[in-house]
Amino acid sequence: MCAIAGIIGLNYDEETLQNILKTMERRGPDGSGTHCTPDAALLHTRLAIIDPQGGKQPMTLNWGGQDYTLVYNGELYNTRELRQELIAAGHQFTGHSDTEVVLHAYAEFGADCVNRFNGIFAFAVWEEKNRRLFLARDRMGVKPLFYKLHDGGLLFASEIKSILAYPTVEAELDGEGVAEIILMGPGRTPGCGVFYGIQELEPGCCGWYSQGKWRWERYWKLKDREHTQNFQETVQQVRFLVLDAIRRQMVSDVPIGTFLSGGLDSSIITAVCAAERKKAGEQLDTFSVDYVGNDRFFVPGKFQPASDNSYIQIMQDALGTRHHWTVLSPEDLVGAGEAATIARDLPGMADVDFSLLAFCKGIRPHVKVALSGECADEIFGGYPWYRDPEVRAREGFPWAQNIRQRSALLNPDFAEQIEPEEYVASRYRKTLEECDILPRTGPEETRMRSRPSAMNSSWLSTKSITILPTAISICTEIWIWLKSLHGWMRNIWENTNSARWTLGFPCRSLLRLR
């Protein structure tokens, strides 16, 4: 995990650069760098996972008479294949980092490079000769990317706080910002940065900034398709996609481990990783969290019908992993509160954020990369609103069903001005309108399918402030930052191939897979 930022067409000095870099340190504790010209400053902090020496940034390449400078946060899973294609086109490489491949790919293919990438990324390329900036974000929005058009220039960054560190940018909220926090939380409207004037580059989008003008386009969208495979063929395809995703994300030059809750998703990942490590004569490290008094006070619910502990022990015994427990007290959770909140930039889900931060502090001494089973519920229909007919029948976003109670927190005059129920309803209608569902799909199937379609791209990525409903970003990005792990939590399930394929699969049969 890394952090990127940039100042284009605006004044800056060394103090400004250092203030911005300071906001980026926890995302990238292993090194930092800047690239400065009269027209642009690119900033980067790095967590070194692959090729620690050869992947330093910002990285500059001269190709075809043009200097290209890259800052990149992400990971490519087809690095090897792309490198071979680029070598065949005449490119030469000095290391084995995916950063170098991204840079050469942009020099060779331009903006079309994003269509060749299998991975998660947010990156910027400055073209010195053309004095033009290119920004891009991965298809599912795993990696965050915000920007602000400001005083005739542009600021961009992985996190909102880095943009706010520019000296003439104020942390202001207008009516829309307040509505997003109070009414839409813990989600956000796609593209909205909440703070006044700050926007989010949406998942599957890229853009150009040149001579004071900004334009962007969508290069990818999740689309429905006819499912023609029978059940057994579908099982084999799911198996291939899952195994391929796990094995590609095990690539690392530093130690890796897995989260293990004993549930289906993390157990599958752990089983595959343990088997791969065993082939290499190594033992996999696994990690679980528990709470003081959980054995006495646990109450089953729709989201967690049973305590994890017995299932964790079964998997630990079966796979022979080197297991580590972190047991948290109420004091641990309270102590993590401020750091977890600051990491978010925006309000989140307190207990979830606090416990994850405290949990991951216990992981960092053992591994630098952890693979997680989160987000399988979004892809494979694990939540109650997929399975429970009563919950599924409710209109609106699953996490925003209590608008009247939320509205009571607002000043009455302000609430009347923004019309809380219509504010949320309009965003829900727009989300459904943007879902790609094939014609002649039945009403119930359409409703079930619209949930993953709507939430596996733009809305999922904006759940950078929740775990419960649909949390792609939290699982793969914000969690990583806030946990003080100074490491990378890789999310196997949040995979474009899986999302694209499962959307077309009949929902009732999809539930049968679980």
Secondary structure, DSSP 8 states (H G I E B T S, - for coil): --EEEEEESS---HHHHHHHHHHHTTT-BTEEEEEE-SSEEEEEEE---S-TTTT-SSEEEEETTEEEEEEEEEEES-HHHHHHHHHHTT---SS--HHHHHHHHHHHHGGGGGGG--EEEEEEEEETTTTEEEEEE-TT--S--EEEEETTEEEEESSHHHHHTSTT------HHHHHIIIIITTS--TTB-SSTTEEE--TTEEEEEETTEEEEEE------------HHHHHHHHHHHHHHHHHHHT--SS-EEEE--SSHHHHHHHHHHHHHHHHTT---EEEEEEETTHHHH----SS-SS-SHHHHHHHHHHHT-EEEEEEE-HHHHHHTHHHHHHHHSS---HHHHHHHHHHHHHHTTT-SEEEE-TTHHHHHT-SHHHH-HHHHT--S-TT---HHHHHTTS-HHHHHHH-HHHHHHHHHHHHHHH----TT--HHHHHHHHHHHHHTTHHHHH-TT-STTT-HHIIIIIHHHHTT--SEEEESS--HHHHHHHHTS-HHHHHHH-
